[in-house]
């Protein structure tokens, strides 16, 4: 429930960050230039990583596909006669990381690292409780000072939310700031406490506007009939239902109902200090990729084998071992659209019907980082769960329950000498890659049609560096 000590938090979001960085690098005004960040070489179906504010003003969402941007601007021309010029900038992830670091260093001028939580590359939370008296400023004045410094240092505008807990500062930034007037630099700052949250946002719709309420949760609430025979459509509805019908909410959502109920009342007990102290009971590492086009099962098998190599190198580099692997494969929408597939389907994040993803786990029987053992287990798993008639679009491979290498196990059937030779070879490979680049050593399979390792080695987060 509510924290006993009154604290003040600030959330800061860099406005259309990737697009703003591209504008700054090209000498353009981030608030006035028409620019989208997208890799046009991946076809017009590629997702735009960012859309500049001026293009958003034409009704283009921040995560549109490139062809949707093109269609929207054609509609604008037909409707108004205005031919909107715009720039399609390919992503440069290394530059975005560089700018994000500059912004973080600005925050460090005002707040200690222990009071900053980086939520993403373009968004952070700050606990400024102890700094307001130090600087003799209100939370709004301190937020304005930091945002102004970010603008002067990087040329990028930011939006800020102030709240009495982490949830409220996030909601102030995400929802309330959109409805306040921007200053001369385009900066918007909004504030919320528990009572103003209830006054201003208990009737706000849709529920998906609120942090941590996705479409699935919203639909379950709207269809629950717990609100006097009606569904729950607002945070006010949720708060009222929680007074007399909390048990039903817990039955629907389990322990997550506590978070929903707290947030409905504007409560959030977690602090930045607690986030930094948190250590999960179990750890996992892994990676995933969205393929550039639909892959046959045969081509996808090559990529999964490449992912095994990448994962085992990561385990060895971090001195970790695992005892099980999980593989998830998402099929492409064309399987449904073309009538190739008849069977269970799911709706993806874009509202499209796709075949139910393939999902499975392989138990290694012992803790190890052996590339050969992991490869054998994963490829058997792939062959067991894949539908060879369908094309694939997404692949994810995860090493579960990872532990320190000191927990590595052997059994009577383990060739210890062979395993040690393999590990020494992979450690040498890691050293060479770190010194000369990830593509300093590649395998023959990395040159096969459909292989992605060579290209991905030059990327950050799946996008051009």
C-alpha positions, 0 to 999 in steps of 0.5 A: 500500500502507500509508502509511510514516508512522503517521497517525490519522484520525477519521470522523464521521457525524451521526446521521440528520442530516436527521431530527435537524435537523427534531427540533431545529427542532421542539423534539423529542429526535432520539433519541426522536422518531418522524419521517421526512423526506419530501415527502408531496406527491410521493405515498407512493412518495416516498423518505424522506430520513431516518428517526429512530433511534427509527423505525429501531428498528421495522425501517424502513431509512434510505432507505425509501419513505413507503408502506413506512414506513406499511406497516411501522407498520401491521404493528407495530400488528397484531403488538403493538397499539401505534399508533405516532405519527410525523411526516412532515416535508417536507425543508428543505435550506437548514436542513440546509446551515445546520446542516452549516455550524455543525458544520463550524465546530465541527470548525474549533475543533480541526482546521485546514481543510486536515486536514478532508475533507467527504465529504458534508453529514453526514459528514467525515474528519479527519486528527488526527495532529498534534493528539493531542500538541498537545491531549495527548489520545488519538484517542478523547478528541479524537473524544469532545470534538468530538462532544460539542461538536457535540451542545452546539452543534446538539443533534445526536448523531454516531457516530465511527470512528478508524483508522490510515487513511481506509478503516479509520476509515470502516469503524470508523464504518460497521460496528464502531460499530454493535456498541458500546454508546452513551454517555448521549448516544447517541454511539458510537465505534469504533477499527480498525487493520490487525490489529484489522480482520483479526481482527474483520472478515475474516469479516464478511458481507455484503461490501456492508457495506464501503465501495466494495463495491456489490451488483454487485461483491459478486455478481461476487466471490461468483460468481467460483469463485477461492476454491478453487472457491468464491466470495469472500464475505468480506474474509478470502476476498478477502485470501487469494485475492489472495496467489496469484490476484491476476492473476485479480482484476485481469482481473475488475476492472482497476485497481480490483482494487488498491483491493479488495486493499488494502482486504481487508488494511486498507490505504489509502494515500490521505490527506486532503492527497492528496485536496486536491491531486488535480486530475482530467485532465478535468472535466465539469459537469452536472445531473440530476433524478428526475421527480415522475411518469412523463413521456411523451417529449414532456413530457420533451423540454421538461424536457431543453430547460430543462436545456440552458438551465440548463447553458449558464448554468452554463458562462457563469457559470463561464467554461467551454466544452465540446466535447461533451454526454452525455444519459442518460435512465432509463425508468420501471418501469411500462413493464415492469410494464404489459407496454408494453416488451419488450427489454433490461432492467436492475435498478435500485438497488431490485431492480426491472426497468426498460428499459435506459436511453437514453444518447448523446453529441453532439460539437459540433465545437468548444469553445463555450458557445453556448446555441443550438449546445448546444440544437440538438445536445442536442435532436437527440440526444434525438430520436435516442436516446429511445424515444417509446413509453416513459415516462421517470423520470430525466434527466441532461445533462453537458457533457464536457471543460470548459475555460476560456473562453479555449479557445473556438473559432470556425470559418468558419460561426460568426456571431461577432456573433450569438454575442457578442450571445447571450452578453451577453444570458445574462450579463445574465440571470445578473446579474438572477437572482443579484440577484432570484432564479432565477425573476426571468426565466423563459421561456414553455416554463417554464410549459408542463405538465410543465416543472420549472424554476420549481419546481426554482429553489426547491429545493436538491439537488432537494428543498425549500429 
